[in-house]
Amino acid sequence: MHKRSVTLKGHRTSIALEDEFWAALKDFAATDKRSLASLISDIDRRRLKQSPPPGLASALRVFVLKRVAGDT
């Protein structure tokens, strides 16, 4: 488990994820030619549209699983 800080909508927040999820997110950001912060920001925007919204760490894990499965 590794904790990192990111800025979302002007506010710093810490996210704890397993190293494998961080590595996957970095790979996806690189593949998409964007920053990790930009990718996380987009995932955060999508999660906030859900009712009720899941936690950010959970949303990031689900995103990784869906992308690996080819669902996103």
PyMOL Python script that loads the backbone (N, CA, C, O; Angstrom):
from pymol import cmd

cmd.read_pdbstr("""\
ATOM      1  N   MET A   1       0.865  -1.175   0.000  1.00  0.00           N
ATOM      2  CA  MET A   1       0.000   0.000   0.000  1.00  0.00           C
ATOM      3  C   MET A   1       0.904   1.228   0.000  1.00  0.00           C
ATOM      4  O   MET A   1       1.864   1.320   0.765  1.00  0.00           O
ATOM      5  N   HIS A   2       0.572   2.153  -0.869  1.00  0.00           N
ATOM      6  CA  HIS A   2       1.375   3.365  -1.022  1.00  0.00           C
ATOM      7  C   HIS A   2       0.420   4.556  -1.071  1.00  0.00           C
ATOM      8  O   HIS A   2      -0.554   4.551  -1.823  1.00  0.00           O
ATOM      9  N   LYS A   3       0.707   5.566  -0.268  1.00  0.00           N
ATOM     10  CA  LYS A   3      -0.140   6.757  -0.229  1.00  0.00           C
ATOM     11  C   LYS A   3       0.515   7.870  -1.039  1.00  0.00           C
ATOM     12  O   LYS A   3       1.711   8.129  -0.906  1.00  0.00           O
ATOM     13  N   ARG A   4      -0.282   8.522  -1.877  1.00  0.00           N
ATOM     14  CA  ARG A   4       0.186   9.657  -2.676  1.00  0.00           C
ATOM     15  C   ARG A   4      -0.804  10.803  -2.528  1.00  0.00           C
ATOM     16  O   ARG A   4      -1.988  10.595  -2.262  1.00  0.00           O
ATOM     17  N   SER A   5      -0.294  12.011  -2.706  1.00  0.00           N
ATOM     18  CA  SER A   5      -1.140  13.197  -2.675  1.00  0.00           C
ATOM     19  C   SER A   5      -1.348  13.704  -4.092  1.00  0.00           C
ATOM     20  O   SER A   5      -0.413  13.752  -4.891  1.00  0.00           O
ATOM     21  N   VAL A   6      -2.579  14.080  -4.391  1.00  0.00           N
ATOM     22  CA  VAL A   6      -2.913  14.672  -5.685  1.00  0.00           C
ATOM     23  C   VAL A   6      -3.778  15.901  -5.435  1.00  0.00           C
ATOM     24  O   VAL A   6      -4.412  16.022  -4.387  1.00  0.00           O
ATOM     25  N   THR A   7      -3.798  16.799  -6.393  1.00  0.00           N
ATOM     26  CA  THR A   7      -4.642  17.987  -6.305  1.00  0.00           C
ATOM     27  C   THR A   7      -5.848  17.786  -7.208  1.00  0.00           C
ATOM     28  O   THR A   7      -5.708  17.570  -8.412  1.00  0.00           O
ATOM     29  N   LEU A   8      -7.034  17.859  -6.615  1.00  0.00           N
ATOM     30  CA  LEU A   8      -8.292  17.733  -7.351  1.00  0.00           C
ATOM     31  C   LEU A   8      -9.129  18.970  -7.081  1.00  0.00           C
ATOM     32  O   LEU A   8      -9.460  19.267  -5.933  1.00  0.00           O
ATOM     33  N   LYS A   9      -9.468  19.681  -8.126  1.00  0.00           N
ATOM     34  CA  LYS A   9     -10.256  20.913  -8.006  1.00  0.00           C
ATOM     35  C   LYS A   9      -9.633  21.884  -7.003  1.00  0.00           C
ATOM     36  O   LYS A   9     -10.337  22.514  -6.214  1.00  0.00           O
ATOM     37  N   GLY A  10      -8.312  21.995  -7.044  1.00  0.00           N
ATOM     38  CA  GLY A  10      -7.610  22.946  -6.192  1.00  0.00           C
ATOM     39  C   GLY A  10      -7.355  22.492  -4.774  1.00  0.00           C
ATOM     40  O   GLY A  10      -6.809  23.258  -3.980  1.00  0.00           O
ATOM     41  N   HIS A  11      -7.730  21.275  -4.426  1.00  0.00           N
ATOM     42  CA  HIS A  11      -7.538  20.767  -3.066  1.00  0.00           C
ATOM     43  C   HIS A  11      -6.644  19.538  -3.091  1.00  0.00           C
ATOM     44  O   HIS A  11      -6.807  18.657  -3.936  1.00  0.00           O
ATOM     45  N   ARG A  12      -5.693  19.484  -2.154  1.00  0.00           N
ATOM     46  CA  ARG A  12      -4.824  18.312  -2.038  1.00  0.00           C
ATOM     47  C   ARG A  12      -5.583  17.211  -1.305  1.00  0.00           C
ATOM     48  O   ARG A  12      -6.260  17.458  -0.307  1.00  0.00           O
ATOM     49  N   THR A  13      -5.457  16.013  -1.813  1.00  0.00           N
ATOM     50  CA  THR A  13      -6.056  14.853  -1.165  1.00  0.00           C
ATOM     51  C   THR A  13      -5.074  13.695  -1.251  1.00  0.00           C
ATOM     52  O   THR A  13      -4.308  13.586  -2.209  1.00  0.00           O
ATOM     53  N   SER A  14      -5.103  12.839  -0.253  1.00  0.00           N
ATOM     54  CA  SER A  14      -4.227  11.668  -0.239  1.00  0.00           C
ATOM     55  C   SER A  14      -5.020  10.440  -0.632  1.00  0.00           C
ATOM     56  O   SER A  14      -6.170  10.267  -0.231  1.00  0.00           O
ATOM     57  N   ILE A  15      -4.387   9.595  -1.421  1.00  0.00           N
ATOM     58  CA  ILE A  15      -5.020   8.360  -1.884  1.00  0.00           C
ATOM     59  C   ILE A  15      -4.071   7.216  -1.568  1.00  0.00           C
ATOM     60  O   ILE A  15      -2.887   7.274  -1.900  1.00  0.00           O
ATOM     61  N   ALA A  16      -4.591   6.178  -0.927  1.00  0.00           N
ATOM     62  CA  ALA A  16      -3.797   4.987  -0.628  1.00  0.00           C
ATOM     63  C   ALA A  16      -4.236   3.861  -1.554  1.00  0.00           C
ATOM     64  O   ALA A  16      -5.400   3.458  -1.551  1.00  0.00           O
ATOM     65  N   LEU A  17      -3.296   3.358  -2.343  1.00  0.00           N
ATOM     66  CA  LEU A  17      -3.549   2.243  -3.254  1.00  0.00           C
ATOM     67  C   LEU A  17      -2.366   1.284  -3.214  1.00  0.00           C
ATOM     68  O   LEU A  17      -1.251   1.662  -2.853  1.00  0.00           O
ATOM     69  N   GLU A  18      -2.625   0.061  -3.585  1.00  0.00           N
ATOM     70  CA  GLU A  18      -1.555  -0.910  -3.730  1.00  0.00           C
ATOM     71  C   GLU A  18      -0.656  -0.477  -4.891  1.00  0.00           C
ATOM     72  O   GLU A  18      -1.109   0.159  -5.842  1.00  0.00           O
ATOM     73  N   ASP A  19       0.630  -0.837  -4.793  1.00  0.00           N
ATOM     74  CA  ASP A  19       1.605  -0.431  -5.813  1.00  0.00           C
ATOM     75  C   ASP A  19       1.188  -0.859  -7.218  1.00  0.00           C
ATOM     76  O   ASP A  19       1.441  -0.145  -8.188  1.00  0.00           O
ATOM     77  N   GLU A  20       0.555  -2.017  -7.323  1.00  0.00           N
ATOM     78  CA  GLU A  20       0.131  -2.511  -8.636  1.00  0.00           C
ATOM     79  C   GLU A  20      -0.906  -1.592  -9.281  1.00  0.00           C
ATOM     80  O   GLU A  20      -0.894  -1.405 -10.498  1.00  0.00           O
ATOM     81  N   PHE A  21      -1.797  -1.021  -8.480  1.00  0.00           N
ATOM     82  CA  PHE A  21      -2.794  -0.092  -9.024  1.00  0.00           C
ATOM     83  C   PHE A  21      -2.129   1.216  -9.448  1.00  0.00           C
ATOM     84  O   PHE A  21      -2.473   1.773 -10.491  1.00  0.00           O
ATOM     85  N   TRP A  22      -1.170   1.719  -8.641  1.00  0.00           N
ATOM     86  CA  TRP A  22      -0.450   2.932  -9.041  1.00  0.00           C
ATOM     87  C   TRP A  22       0.289   2.701 -10.355  1.00  0.00           C
ATOM     88  O   TRP A  22       0.278   3.557 -11.239  1.00  0.00           O
ATOM     89  N   ALA A  23       0.926   1.544 -10.478  1.00  0.00           N
ATOM     90  CA  ALA A  23       1.670   1.241 -11.710  1.00  0.00           C
ATOM     91  C   ALA A  23       0.735   1.197 -12.913  1.00  0.00           C
ATOM     92  O   ALA A  23       1.063   1.720 -13.978  1.00  0.00           O
ATOM     93  N   ALA A  24      -0.430   0.570 -12.744  1.00  0.00           N
ATOM     94  CA  ALA A  24      -1.391   0.490 -13.849  1.00  0.00           C
ATOM     95  C   ALA A  24      -1.887   1.881 -14.234  1.00  0.00           C
ATOM     96  O   ALA A  24      -1.980   2.197 -15.420  1.00  0.00           O
ATOM     97  N   LEU A  25      -2.204   2.708 -13.248  1.00  0.00           N
ATOM     98  CA  LEU A  25      -2.677   4.063 -13.544  1.00  0.00           C
ATOM     99  C   LEU A  25      -1.607   4.867 -14.286  1.00  0.00           C
ATOM    100  O   LEU A  25      -1.917   5.586 -15.235  1.00  0.00           O
ATOM    101  N   LYS A  26      -0.347   4.744 -13.853  1.00  0.00           N
ATOM    102  CA  LYS A  26       0.749   5.439 -14.548  1.00  0.00           C
ATOM    103  C   LYS A  26       0.871   4.951 -15.988  1.00  0.00           C
ATOM    104  O   LYS A  26       1.064   5.750 -16.904  1.00  0.00           O
ATOM    105  N   ASP A  27       0.761   3.650 -16.183  1.00  0.00           N
ATOM    106  CA  ASP A  27       0.837   3.093 -17.542  1.00  0.00           C
ATOM    107  C   ASP A  27      -0.296   3.611 -18.420  1.00  0.00           C
ATOM    108  O   ASP A  27      -0.072   3.975 -19.574  1.00  0.00           O
ATOM    109  N   PHE A  28      -1.512   3.645 -17.878  1.00  0.00           N
ATOM    110  CA  PHE A  28      -2.659   4.132 -18.650  1.00  0.00           C
ATOM    111  C   PHE A  28      -2.476   5.603 -19.004  1.00  0.00           C
ATOM    112  O   PHE A  28      -2.764   6.012 -20.129  1.00  0.00           O
ATOM    113  N   ALA A  29      -1.996   6.399 -18.049  1.00  0.00           N
ATOM    114  CA  ALA A  29      -1.770   7.820 -18.316  1.00  0.00           C
ATOM    115  C   ALA A  29      -0.734   7.986 -19.433  1.00  0.00           C
ATOM    116  O   ALA A  29      -0.918   8.803 -20.336  1.00  0.00           O
ATOM    117  N   ALA A  30       0.338   7.221 -19.370  1.00  0.00           N
ATOM    118  CA  ALA A  30       1.379   7.305 -20.403  1.00  0.00           C
ATOM    119  C   ALA A  30       0.835   6.873 -21.761  1.00  0.00           C
ATOM    120  O   ALA A  30       1.115   7.511 -22.776  1.00  0.00           O
ATOM    121  N   THR A  31       0.064   5.797 -21.779  1.00  0.00           N
ATOM    122  CA  THR A  31      -0.537   5.317 -23.029  1.00  0.00           C
ATOM    123  C   THR A  31      -1.443   6.381 -23.635  1.00  0.00           C
ATOM    124  O   THR A  31      -1.477   6.562 -24.853  1.00  0.00           O
ATOM    125  N   ASP A  32      -2.181   7.089 -22.768  1.00  0.00           N
ATOM    126  CA  ASP A  32      -3.111   8.129 -23.212  1.00  0.00           C
ATOM    127  C   ASP A  32      -2.422   9.473 -23.443  1.00  0.00           C
ATOM    128  O   ASP A  32      -3.069  10.450 -23.819  1.00  0.00           O
ATOM    129  N   LYS A  33      -1.099   9.521 -23.215  1.00  0.00           N
ATOM    130  CA  LYS A  33      -0.307  10.749 -23.378  1.00  0.00           C
ATOM    131  C   LYS A  33      -0.869  11.897 -22.535  1.00  0.00           C
ATOM    132  O   LYS A  33      -1.118  12.997 -23.026  1.00  0.00           O
ATOM    133  N   ARG A  34      -1.056  11.600 -21.259  1.00  0.00           N
ATOM    134  CA  ARG A  34      -1.560  12.610 -20.324  1.00  0.00           C
ATOM    135  C   ARG A  34      -0.909  12.388 -18.973  1.00  0.00           C
ATOM    136  O   ARG A  34      -0.264  11.365 -18.742  1.00  0.00           O
ATOM    137  N   SER A  35      -1.080  13.335 -18.098  1.00  0.00           N
ATOM    138  CA  SER A  35      -0.494  13.195 -16.767  1.00  0.00           C
ATOM    139  C   SER A  35      -1.353  12.275 -15.900  1.00  0.00           C
ATOM    140  O   SER A  35      -2.541  12.080 -16.155  1.00  0.00           O
ATOM    141  N   LEU A  36      -0.726  11.726 -14.884  1.00  0.00           N
ATOM    142  CA  LEU A  36      -1.456  10.901 -13.925  1.00  0.00           C
ATOM    143  C   LEU A  36      -2.529  11.738 -13.235  1.00  0.00           C
ATOM    144  O   LEU A  36      -3.640  11.258 -13.010  1.00  0.00           O
ATOM    145  N   ALA A  37      -2.205  12.984 -12.900  1.00  0.00           N
ATOM    146  CA  ALA A  37      -3.172  13.865 -12.244  1.00  0.00           C
ATOM    147  C   ALA A  37      -4.398  14.100 -13.123  1.00  0.00           C
ATOM    148  O   ALA A  37      -5.523  14.132 -12.623  1.00  0.00           O
ATOM    149  N   SER A  38      -4.189  14.262 -14.416  1.00  0.00           N
ATOM    150  CA  SER A  38      -5.303  14.468 -15.342  1.00  0.00           C
ATOM    151  C   SER A  38      -6.204  13.236 -15.400  1.00  0.00           C
ATOM    152  O   SER A  38      -7.428  13.358 -15.397  1.00  0.00           O
ATOM    153  N   LEU A  39      -5.598  12.059 -15.452  1.00  0.00           N
ATOM    154  CA  LEU A  39      -6.378  10.820 -15.471  1.00  0.00           C
ATOM    155  C   LEU A  39      -7.193  10.677 -14.191  1.00  0.00           C
ATOM    156  O   LEU A  39      -8.383  10.365 -14.243  1.00  0.00           O
ATOM    157  N   ILE A  40      -6.559  10.904 -13.046  1.00  0.00           N
ATOM    158  CA  ILE A  40      -7.261  10.783 -11.766  1.00  0.00           C
ATOM    159  C   ILE A  40      -8.384  11.808 -11.678  1.00  0.00           C
ATOM    160  O   ILE A  40      -9.458  11.503 -11.160  1.00  0.00           O
ATOM    161  N   SER A  41      -8.151  13.006 -12.172  1.00  0.00           N
ATOM    162  CA  SER A  41      -9.184  14.044 -12.162  1.00  0.00           C
ATOM    163  C   SER A  41     -10.409  13.621 -12.967  1.00  0.00           C
ATOM    164  O   SER A  41     -11.541  13.840 -12.535  1.00  0.00           O
ATOM    165  N   ASP A  42     -10.191  13.017 -14.130  1.00  0.00           N
ATOM    166  CA  ASP A  42     -11.318  12.531 -14.941  1.00  0.00           C
ATOM    167  C   ASP A  42     -12.083  11.417 -14.233  1.00  0.00           C
ATOM    168  O   ASP A  42     -13.313  11.398 -14.252  1.00  0.00           O
ATOM    169  N   ILE A  43     -11.361  10.497 -13.615  1.00  0.00           N
ATOM    170  CA  ILE A  43     -12.012   9.411 -12.876  1.00  0.00           C
ATOM    171  C   ILE A  43     -12.812   9.993 -11.714  1.00  0.00           C
ATOM    172  O   ILE A  43     -13.920   9.536 -11.433  1.00  0.00           O
ATOM    173  N   ASP A  44     -12.258  10.995 -11.041  1.00  0.00           N
ATOM    174  CA  ASP A  44     -12.950  11.646  -9.923  1.00  0.00           C
ATOM    175  C   ASP A  44     -14.242  12.306 -10.399  1.00  0.00           C
ATOM    176  O   ASP A  44     -15.273  12.187  -9.738  1.00  0.00           O
ATOM    177  N   ARG A  45     -14.197  12.999 -11.538  1.00  0.00           N
ATOM    178  CA  ARG A  45     -15.408  13.647 -12.073  1.00  0.00           C
ATOM    179  C   ARG A  45     -16.496  12.615 -12.359  1.00  0.00           C
ATOM    180  O   ARG A  45     -17.670  12.837 -12.062  1.00  0.00           O
ATOM    181  N   ARG A  46     -16.090  11.483 -12.942  1.00  0.00           N
ATOM    182  CA  ARG A  46     -17.072  10.431 -13.258  1.00  0.00           C
ATOM    183  C   ARG A  46     -17.665   9.814 -11.998  1.00  0.00           C
ATOM    184  O   ARG A  46     -18.861   9.528 -11.948  1.00  0.00           O
ATOM    185  N   ARG A  47     -16.835   9.609 -10.985  1.00  0.00           N
ATOM    186  CA  ARG A  47     -17.340   8.966  -9.764  1.00  0.00           C
ATOM    187  C   ARG A  47     -18.338   9.867  -9.045  1.00  0.00           C
ATOM    188  O   ARG A  47     -19.282   9.377  -8.425  1.00  0.00           O
ATOM    189  N   LEU A  48     -18.135  11.184  -9.123  1.00  0.00           N
ATOM    190  CA  LEU A  48     -19.032  12.110  -8.434  1.00  0.00           C
ATOM    191  C   LEU A  48     -20.412  12.178  -9.079  1.00  0.00           C
ATOM    192  O   LEU A  48     -21.348  12.700  -8.473  1.00  0.00           O
ATOM    193  N   LYS A  49     -20.551  11.661 -10.291  1.00  0.00           N
ATOM    194  CA  LYS A  49     -21.856  11.618 -10.959  1.00  0.00           C
ATOM    195  C   LYS A  49     -22.686  10.429 -10.494  1.00  0.00           C
ATOM    196  O   LYS A  49     -23.882  10.360 -10.779  1.00  0.00           O
ATOM    197  N   GLN A  50     -22.064   9.492  -9.780  1.00  0.00           N
ATOM    198  CA  GLN A  50     -22.775   8.312  -9.293  1.00  0.00           C
ATOM    199  C   GLN A  50     -23.521   8.659  -8.010  1.00  0.00           C
ATOM    200  O   GLN A  50     -23.145   9.585  -7.291  1.00  0.00           O
ATOM    201  N   SER A  51     -24.566   7.916  -7.736  1.00  0.00           N
ATOM    202  CA  SER A  51     -25.344   8.170  -6.529  1.00  0.00           C
ATOM    203  C   SER A  51     -25.537   6.871  -5.757  1.00  0.00           C
ATOM    204  O   SER A  51     -26.200   5.958  -6.251  1.00  0.00           O
ATOM    205  N   PRO A  52     -24.986   6.771  -4.588  1.00  0.00           N
ATOM    206  CA  PRO A  52     -24.009   7.681  -3.978  1.00  0.00           C
ATOM    207  C   PRO A  52     -22.632   7.453  -4.594  1.00  0.00           C
ATOM    208  O   PRO A  52     -22.331   6.361  -5.074  1.00  0.00           O
ATOM    209  N   PRO A  53     -21.799   8.492  -4.577  1.00  0.00           N
ATOM    210  CA  PRO A  53     -20.473   8.322  -5.172  1.00  0.00           C
ATOM    211  C   PRO A  53     -19.598   7.404  -4.318  1.00  0.00           C
ATOM    212  O   PRO A  53     -19.604   7.502  -3.090  1.00  0.00           O
ATOM    213  N   PRO A  54     -18.851   6.517  -4.964  1.00  0.00           N
ATOM    214  CA  PRO A  54     -17.923   5.668  -4.207  1.00  0.00           C
ATOM    215  C   PRO A  54     -16.725   6.490  -3.744  1.00  0.00           C
ATOM    216  O   PRO A  54     -16.534   7.620  -4.193  1.00  0.00           O
ATOM    217  N   GLY A  55     -15.935   5.937  -2.867  1.00  0.00           N
ATOM    218  CA  GLY A  55     -14.694   6.586  -2.472  1.00  0.00           C
ATOM    219  C   GLY A  55     -13.750   6.657  -3.663  1.00  0.00           C
ATOM    220  O   GLY A  55     -13.851   5.860  -4.595  1.00  0.00           O
ATOM    221  N   LEU A  56     -12.837   7.612  -3.625  1.00  0.00           N
ATOM    222  CA  LEU A  56     -11.928   7.802  -4.754  1.00  0.00           C
ATOM    223  C   LEU A  56     -11.024   6.591  -4.960  1.00  0.00           C
ATOM    224  O   LEU A  56     -10.832   6.161  -6.097  1.00  0.00           O
ATOM    225  N   ALA A  57     -10.473   6.039  -3.899  1.00  0.00           N
ATOM    226  CA  ALA A  57      -9.598   4.867  -4.047  1.00  0.00           C
ATOM    227  C   ALA A  57     -10.355   3.710  -4.686  1.00  0.00           C
ATOM    228  O   ALA A  57      -9.819   3.016  -5.550  1.00  0.00           O
ATOM    229  N   SER A  58     -11.591   3.500  -4.268  1.00  0.00           N
ATOM    230  CA  SER A  58     -12.408   2.433  -4.866  1.00  0.00           C
ATOM    231  C   SER A  58     -12.663   2.709  -6.339  1.00  0.00           C
ATOM    232  O   SER A  58     -12.583   1.801  -7.166  1.00  0.00           O
ATOM    233  N   ALA A  59     -12.971   3.960  -6.671  1.00  0.00           N
ATOM    234  CA  ALA A  59     -13.226   4.321  -8.069  1.00  0.00           C
ATOM    235  C   ALA A  59     -11.984   4.088  -8.927  1.00  0.00           C
ATOM    236  O   ALA A  59     -12.092   3.647 -10.071  1.00  0.00           O
ATOM    237  N   LEU A  60     -10.813   4.381  -8.382  1.00  0.00           N
ATOM    238  CA  LEU A  60      -9.573   4.162  -9.128  1.00  0.00           C
ATOM    239  C   LEU A  60      -9.331   2.669  -9.355  1.00  0.00           C
ATOM    240  O   LEU A  60      -8.931   2.260 -10.445  1.00  0.00           O
ATOM    241  N   ARG A  61      -9.572   1.867  -8.332  1.00  0.00           N
ATOM    242  CA  ARG A  61      -9.386   0.417  -8.480  1.00  0.00           C
ATOM    243  C   ARG A  61     -10.346  -0.150  -9.524  1.00  0.00           C
ATOM    244  O   ARG A  61      -9.946  -0.952 -10.369  1.00  0.00           O
ATOM    245  N   VAL A  62     -11.605   0.264  -9.466  1.00  0.00           N
ATOM    246  CA  VAL A  62     -12.599  -0.222 -10.431  1.00  0.00           C
ATOM    247  C   VAL A  62     -12.216   0.214 -11.842  1.00  0.00           C
ATOM    248  O   VAL A  62     -12.341  -0.569 -12.784  1.00  0.00           O
ATOM    249  N   PHE A  63     -11.752   1.448 -11.999  1.00  0.00           N
ATOM    250  CA  PHE A  63     -11.312   1.923 -13.309  1.00  0.00           C
ATOM    251  C   PHE A  63     -10.213   1.016 -13.864  1.00  0.00           C
ATOM    252  O   PHE A  63     -10.267   0.604 -15.022  1.00  0.00           O
ATOM    253  N   VAL A  64      -9.219   0.711 -13.032  1.00  0.00           N
ATOM    254  CA  VAL A  64      -8.115  -0.152 -13.479  1.00  0.00           C
ATOM    255  C   VAL A  64      -8.649  -1.511 -13.900  1.00  0.00           C
ATOM    256  O   VAL A  64      -8.296  -2.012 -14.967  1.00  0.00           O
ATOM    257  N   LEU A  65      -9.497  -2.113 -13.072  1.00  0.00           N
ATOM    258  CA  LEU A  65     -10.035  -3.436 -13.396  1.00  0.00           C
ATOM    259  C   LEU A  65     -10.831  -3.415 -14.700  1.00  0.00           C
ATOM    260  O   LEU A  65     -10.699  -4.316 -15.527  1.00  0.00           O
ATOM    261  N   LYS A  66     -11.656  -2.385 -14.878  1.00  0.00           N
ATOM    262  CA  LYS A  66     -12.453  -2.288 -16.108  1.00  0.00           C
ATOM    263  C   LYS A  66     -11.561  -2.054 -17.329  1.00  0.00           C
ATOM    264  O   LYS A  66     -11.798  -2.625 -18.393  1.00  0.00           O
ATOM    265  N   ARG A  67     -10.556  -1.230 -17.175  1.00  0.00           N
ATOM    266  CA  ARG A  67      -9.677  -0.947 -18.320  1.00  0.00           C
ATOM    267  C   ARG A  67      -8.888  -2.198 -18.707  1.00  0.00           C
ATOM    268  O   ARG A  67      -8.718  -2.482 -19.893  1.00  0.00           O
ATOM    269  N   VAL A  68      -8.416  -2.932 -17.729  1.00  0.00           N
ATOM    270  CA  VAL A  68      -7.696  -4.177 -18.018  1.00  0.00           C
ATOM    271  C   VAL A  68      -8.622  -5.166 -18.725  1.00  0.00           C
ATOM    272  O   VAL A  68      -8.197  -5.906 -19.612  1.00  0.00           O
ATOM    273  N   ALA A  69      -9.904  -5.167 -18.316  1.00  0.00           N
ATOM    274  CA  ALA A  69     -10.884  -6.068 -18.932  1.00  0.00           C
ATOM    275  C   ALA A  69     -11.377  -5.552 -20.283  1.00  0.00           C
ATOM    276  O   ALA A  69     -12.091  -6.257 -20.997  1.00  0.00           O
ATOM    277  N   GLY A  70     -10.994  -4.316 -20.635  1.00  0.00           N
ATOM    278  CA  GLY A  70     -11.407  -3.750 -21.917  1.00  0.00           C
ATOM    279  C   GLY A  70     -12.758  -3.076 -21.888  1.00  0.00           C
ATOM    280  O   GLY A  70     -13.372  -2.871 -22.935  1.00  0.00           O
ATOM    281  N   ASP A  71     -13.240  -2.724 -20.689  1.00  0.00           N
ATOM    282  CA  ASP A  71     -14.568  -2.113 -20.558  1.00  0.00           C
ATOM    283  C   ASP A  71     -14.559  -0.592 -20.610  1.00  0.00           C
ATOM    284  O   ASP A  71     -15.630   0.014 -20.600  1.00  0.00           O
ATOM    285  N   THR A  72     -13.385   0.056 -20.664  1.00  0.00           N
ATOM    286  CA  THR A  72     -13.364   1.523 -20.722  1.00  0.00           C
ATOM    287  C   THR A  72     -12.544   1.990 -21.889  1.00  0.00           C
ATOM    288  O   THR A  72     -12.408   3.194 -22.105  1.00  0.00           O
TER     289      THR A  72
END
""", "prot")
cmd.dss("prot")
cmd.show_as("cartoon", "prot")
cmd.util.cbc("prot")
cmd.orient("prot")
